């Protein structure tokens, strides 16, 4: 066991559970722009009369703006506190949908849904995750997993309602009503968020190795170990986003959208299961990683996704297996949003956790470039999803091996050096 004193952290405080609950609600309020996107691609194509690859650029802009500004947003949150910045982010996210309801051109779609929505969701995401790693130093995997689950599972609450609303009310009314709801709920929850008191510190007992020193972003960026984590998260983001952003399109090509499973339409059912599994894996794998180690959990989860995705492609003609295996694929992917921030903070310390994770989170934006329009272009050029799936499976297996055989021993040596 390793006893580690972490500064600027309140460990034994009932307030932290309220902070976890409020952070969870904020994450739920911003989940739909990314995780309901697959339902909106076809309506946007019909409204604007443009091909899939051009529409998918919106999704990439959303993720890029959500991630590439994260270091700057993290510094602002560390300086001005989480309540103000996260409140602004929740409002921007909701307003982006309300403005998208008025678009008449592709440029407006890029600006409102991609740019404005990306900036809003990025502030909330990086702020809430950065807050949780400070409130829960002894349960980082679990705490970051819980709030990340709000982002991954929150769309469960909107998948079927958005599907029904698109049919009954049309694209414009759906975007306006759900955008307003997102903004109001997120803003109210953000008003209770607070940073831990810096005047109290306690010893944290953990069976995981943690850094006794906090590295500022400039110091962290000079460490090759950070860039290994960055590369791994980029690869995992790419493989997952290839599925997340394209699912409605390849499900249609596989003939899944025209059938029912257990009395429900197959695609919305699969997406609902996916959101649940994508959210469930974050606290579950985070909790397990708090006990067996981050890299061991990465090896298991990344390998699981690669194997499940291969079976998914092989069983694409069976609607029931398609629905069930989609849930396994998402279970193997979503945990990156609990494992990587916990691993990063364990390695480089707590004091600059929000800004540091902002730099790592850029990898999600890079992954969106390959997982969004590039995957769509590969499909358009080859006329098949085999190459897209093959790339995703390869990245999953490679990352699993890197986690166990490279990251684990390297991080062990690094932390020994820090203590020495």
C-alpha positions in Angstrom: 0.0 0.0 0.0 1.2 3.5 -0.7 0.3 6.5 1.5 0.3 9.7 -0.5 -0.4 13.2 0.8 -2.1 15.2 -1.9 -2.3 18.9 -1.5 -5.4 21.1 -2.3 -7.8 18.2 -1.8 -10.6 17.6 0.7 -10.8 13.8 1.2 -13.3 13.3 4.0 -16.1 15.7 3.2 -19.8 14.9 2.5 -19.8 17.8 0.1 -17.9 15.8 -2.4 -20.9 13.5 -3.1 -23.1 16.5 -3.8 -20.4 17.8 -6.2 -20.4 14.4 -7.9 -24.2 14.5 -8.3 -24.2 18.0 -9.7 -21.3 17.3 -12.0 -23.2 14.2 -13.3 -26.3 16.4 -14.1 -24.1 18.9 -16.0 -22.6 16.1 -18.0 -26.0 14.7 -18.9 -27.1 18.1 -20.1 -24.4 18.3 -22.7 -24.4 14.6 -23.9 -26.9 14.9 -26.7 -24.8 16.9 -29.2 -22.3 14.1 -29.6 -24.3 11.0 -28.9 -27.6 11.8 -30.7 -25.7 13.1 -33.7 -26.1 9.9 -35.7 -29.9 10.5 -35.6 -29.5 13.9 -37.1 -27.2 13.2 -40.0 -29.9 12.0 -42.4 -32.3 15.0 -41.6 -29.4 17.4 -42.1 -28.5 15.8 -45.5 -32.1 16.1 -46.7 -32.5 19.7 -45.4 -29.3 21.0 -46.9 -28.9 18.7 -49.9 -25.3 17.8 -49.2 -23.4 14.5 -49.1 -22.5 12.6 -45.9 -18.8 13.5 -45.8 -19.7 17.3 -45.7 -22.3 16.8 -43.0 -19.8 14.7 -40.9 -17.4 17.6 -40.9 -19.8 19.2 -38.4 -19.2 16.3 -36.0 -15.5 16.7 -36.3 -15.7 20.4 -35.6 -17.8 19.7 -32.5 -15.1 17.3 -31.2 -12.2 19.5 -32.3 -13.5 22.6 -30.7 -14.5 20.6 -27.6 -11.0 19.4 -27.2 -8.4 21.7 -28.8 -9.4 24.6 -26.5 -9.4 22.4 -23.4 -5.9 23.5 -22.1 -7.0 27.2 -22.3 -10.4 26.4 -20.7 -8.8 24.3 -18.0 -6.6 27.3 -17.0 -9.6 29.6 -16.9 -11.5 27.1 -14.7 -8.5 26.8 -12.3 -8.3 30.6 -12.2 -12.0 31.7 -11.9 -13.5 28.6 -10.4 -15.8 25.9 -11.9 -19.2 27.5 -11.3 -19.0 30.4 -13.7 -17.2 28.7 -16.5 -19.3 25.5 -16.4 -22.5 27.6 -16.3 -21.4 29.4 -19.5 -20.6 26.1 -21.1 -24.0 24.5 -20.4 -25.8 27.6 -21.8 -23.6 27.6 -24.9 -24.3 23.9 -25.5 -28.1 24.4 -25.4 -28.1 27.6 -27.4 -26.1 25.9 -30.1 -29.0 23.6 -30.8 -31.5 26.4 -30.7 -29.5 28.4 -33.3 -29.1 25.3 -35.4 -32.9 25.1 -35.7 -32.7 28.3 -37.8 -30.0 27.3 -40.3 -30.3 27.5 -44.0 -26.7 26.7 -45.1 -23.9 24.3 -44.3 -21.7 27.1 -43.0 -24.3 27.9 -40.3 -24.5 24.2 -39.4 -20.7 24.2 -38.9 -20.8 27.5 -36.9 -23.7 26.8 -34.6 -23.6 23.0 -34.1 -19.9 22.5 -34.5 -18.1 25.5 -33.2 -20.4 27.0 -30.6 -21.6 23.5 -29.4 -18.0 22.3 -29.3 -16.8 25.2 -27.2 -19.7 24.8 -24.8 -19.5 21.1 -24.2 -15.7 21.3 -23.9 -15.8 23.8 -21.0 -18.3 21.6 -19.1 -16.5 18.3 -19.8 -13.0 19.4 -18.9 -14.2 21.4 -15.9 -16.3 18.6 -14.4 -13.6 15.9 -14.9 -10.9 18.2 -13.5 -13.1 18.9 -10.5 -13.7 15.2 -9.7 -10.0 14.1 -9.8 -9.4 16.8 -7.1 -12.4 15.9 -4.9 -11.8 12.1 -5.0 -8.0 11.4 -5.0 -8.5 8.0 -3.5 -11.3 7.0 -6.0 -10.2 8.8 -9.2 -11.2 6.1 -11.5 -14.6 5.7 -10.0 -15.4 9.4 -9.7 -14.2 10.4 -13.2 -16.1 7.3 -14.5 -19.3 8.4 -12.8 -19.3 11.9 -14.3 -18.1 10.6 -17.7 -21.0 8.1 -17.5 -23.3 11.1 -17.4 -21.8 12.2 -20.7 -22.0 8.7 -22.2 -25.4 7.6 -20.8 -27.2 11.0 -20.7 -28.3 10.5 -24.3 -30.3 7.5 -23.2 -32.9 10.0 -21.9 -33.1 11.7 -25.3 -32.5 9.0 -28.0 -36.1 7.8 -28.2 -37.7 11.2 -27.5 -35.5 12.8 -30.2 -36.3 10.0 -32.7 -40.1 10.4 -32.0 -39.8 14.2 -32.1 -38.0 14.2 -35.5 -40.9 12.1 -36.9 -43.7 14.0 -35.3 -42.4 17.6 -35.1 -39.6 17.8 -37.6 -35.9 18.8 -37.3 -36.3 22.5 -36.4 -38.8 22.1 -33.5 -36.8 19.1 -32.1 -33.6 21.1 -32.0 -35.2 24.2 -30.4 -37.1 22.3 -27.7 -34.3 20.0 -26.6 -31.7 22.8 -26.8 -33.7 24.9 -24.4 -34.1 22.0 -22.0 -30.4 21.3 -22.1 -29.5 24.9 -21.3 -31.9 25.3 -18.4 -31.0 22.0 -16.6 -27.3 22.4 -17.1 -27.2 26.0 -15.8 -29.2 25.2 -12.7 -26.9 22.3 -11.8 -23.7 24.3 -12.4 -24.7 26.8 -9.7 -23.8 24.4 -6.9 -20.3 23.4 -8.1 -17.3 24.4 -6.0 -13.6 23.7 -6.0 -12.2 21.8 -2.9 -10.9 24.0 -0.1 -7.1 24.3 -0.4 -6.6 24.7 3.3 -7.3 21.1 4.2 -5.2 18.1 3.2 -5.3 14.5 4.4 -3.3 11.3 3.8 -4.8 9.1 1.0 -4.2 5.4 1.3 -4.2 3.6 -2.1 -2.9 0.5 -3.6 -2.0 2.4 -6.7 1.2 4.3 -7.3 0.7 8.1 -7.3 3.0 11.0 -7.9 4.0 12.9 -4.7 4.7 15.9 -6.9 2.4 18.0 -9.1 3.7 18.8 -12.6 2.7 22.0 -14.3 1.5 21.7 -18.0 4.9 23.0 -19.3 6.8 20.3 -17.3 4.3 17.6 -18.3 4.6 18.3 -22.0 8.3 17.8 -21.9 7.8 14.2 -20.7 7.8 11.5 -23.4 5.5 9.4 -21.0 2.7 12.0 -21.5 3.0 11.7 -25.3 2.6 7.9 -25.1 -0.7 8.4 -23.2 -1.6 11.0 -25.8 -1.0 8.7 -28.7 -2.9 5.8 -27.0 -5.9 8.0 -26.3 -5.8 9.3 -29.9 -5.9 5.8 -31.2 -8.8 4.7 -29.0 -10.7 7.9 -29.7 -10.4 7.2 -33.4 -11.6 3.6 -33.2 -14.6 4.6 -31.1 -15.6 7.6 -33.1 -15.6 5.6 -36.3 -18.5 3.8 -34.8 -20.2 6.6 -32.9 -20.4 9.0 -35.8 -21.2 6.5 -38.6 -23.6 4.0 -36.9 -26.9 5.2 -38.4 -25.4 5.1 -41.9 -23.7 1.6 -41.8 -26.8 0.2 -39.9 -28.9 1.3 -42.9 -26.4 -0.3 -45.3 -26.5 -3.5 -43.3 -30.3 -3.5 -43.5 -30.8 -3.0 -39.7 -32.9 0.1 -39.8 -35.8 -1.7 -41.6 -36.3 -4.4 -38.9 -37.5 -4.7 -35.4 -35.9 -6.5 -32.5 -38.0 -7.5 -29.4 -40.8 -5.4 -30.8 -38.7 -2.2 -31.1 -36.9 -0.5 -34.0 -33.4 -2.0 -34.2 -31.4 1.2 -34.6 -32.8 3.3 -31.7 -32.8 0.1 -29.5 -29.1 -0.5 -30.4 -28.3 3.2 -29.7 -30.1 3.1 -26.4 -28.2 0.0 -25.3 -25.0 1.6 -26.6 -25.5 4.7 -24.5 -26.2 2.6 -21.4 -23.1 0.4 -21.9 -20.9 3.4 -22.9 -21.9 5.1 -19.6 -21.8 2.0 -17.4 -18.3 1.0 -18.4 -16.9 4.3 -17.2 -17.5 4.0 -13.4 -17.3 0.1 -13.6 -13.9 0.0 -15.3 -12.7 3.1 -13.3 -13.7 1.3 -10.0 -11.9 -1.9 -11.0 -8.8 0.1 -12.1 -8.7 1.6 -8.6 -8.0 -1.9 -7.4 -6.2 -3.8 -10.1 -4.3 -1.0 -11.8 -5.0 1.4 -14.7 -2.9 -0.4 -17.3 -4.3 -3.9 -16.5 -7.8 -2.5 -17.0 -6.8 -0.9 -20.2 -5.5 -4.2 -21.6 -8.7 -6.0 -20.8 -11.1 -3.3 -22.0 -9.2 -2.4 -25.2 -8.8 -6.0 -26.2 -12.5 -6.6 -25.5 -13.5 -3.8 -27.9 -11.3 -5.1 -30.7 -12.7 -8.7 -30.4 -16.3 -7.5 -30.1 -15.9 -5.2 -33.1 -14.6 -8.1 -35.2 -17.6 -10.3 -34.2 -19.9 -7.3 -34.9 -18.8 -7.1 -38.5 -19.1 -10.8 -39.0 -22.6 -10.9 -37.6 -23.8 -7.8 -39.4 -26.7 -9.7 -41.1 -28.3 -10.8 -37.8 -30.3 -7.9 -36.3 -30.3 -9.4 -32.7 -26.6 -10.0 -32.7 -26.0 -6.6 -34.2 -27.9 -4.9 -31.4 -26.2 -7.0 -28.6 -22.7 -6.8 -29.9 -23.0 -3.0 -30.4 -23.4 -2.8 -26.6 -20.2 -4.8 -26.0 -18.3 -2.6 -28.5 -19.3 0.5 -26.6 -18.6 -1.1 -23.2 -15.0 -1.7 -24.4 -14.6 1.9 -25.6 -16.2 4.3 -23.2 -13.9 3.6 -20.3 -11.1 5.6 -21.9 -12.8 8.7 -20.4 -12.3 7.4 -16.9 -9.0 5.5 -17.2 -6.9 8.2 -19.0 -7.7 11.2 -16.8 -7.2 9.0 -13.6 -3.9 7.7 -15.0 -2.7 11.1 -16.0 -3.5 12.6 -12.5 -1.9 9.7 -10.7 1.2 10.3 -12.8 1.5 14.1 -12.9 -0.2 15.1 -9.7 -3.4 17.0 -8.6 -2.6 20.7 -8.5 -2.8 21.3 -12.2 -5.1 18.4 -13.0 -7.7 20.3 -15.0 -5.3 22.1 -17.2 -3.2 18.9 -17.7 -6.1 16.9 -18.7 -7.1 19.6 -21.1 -3.9 18.9 -23.0 -4.5 15.1 -23.0 -8.1 15.7 -24.1 -6.9 17.2 -27.4 -6.4 13.6 -28.5 -10.2 13.2 -28.7 -10.3 16.0 -31.3 -7.6 14.4 -33.4 -9.5 11.1 -33.2 -12.6 12.8 -34.4 -10.8 13.8 -37.7 -10.0 10.1 -38.4 -13.2 8.8 -36.9 -15.6 11.2 -38.7 -15.0 12.5 -42.3 -12.0 10.3 -43.0 -14.0 7.1 -42.2 -16.8 8.4 -44.4 -14.4 9.0 -47.2 -12.9 5.5 -46.9 -16.4 4.1 -47.2 -17.2 6.3 -50.2 -14.0 5.3 -52.0 -14.2 1.5 -51.3 -18.0 1.1 -51.1 -17.5 -1.2 -48.1 -17.2 -0.8 -44.3 -14.6 -3.6 -44.0 -11.6 -1.2 -44.2 -13.1 1.2 -41.7 -13.8 -1.7 -39.2 -10.4 -3.2 -39.9 -8.6 0.1 -39.0 -10.6 0.4 -35.7 -9.9 -3.2 -34.7 -6.2 -2.8 -35.3 -6.0 0.3 -33.2 -7.8 -1.4 -30.3 -5.5 -4.4 -30.2 -2.4 -2.2 -30.6 -3.5 0.0 -27.7 -4.2 -3.0 -25.5 -0.6 -4.3 -26.0 0.9 -0.8 -25.5 -0.9 -0.4 -22.2 0.4 -3.6 -20.7 3.8 -4.0 -22.2 4.9 -0.3 -22.6 2.9 2.1 -20.5 2.8 0.0 -17.3 6.6 -0.5 -16.9 7.4 3.0 -18.1 5.0 4.6 -15.6 6.4 2.4 -12.8 10.0 3.6 -13.6 8.8 7.2 -13.9 7.1 7.3 -10.5 10.1 5.6 -8.8 12.3 8.4 -10.2 9.9 11.1 -8.9 10.1 9.6 -5.4 13.8 9.3 -5.6 
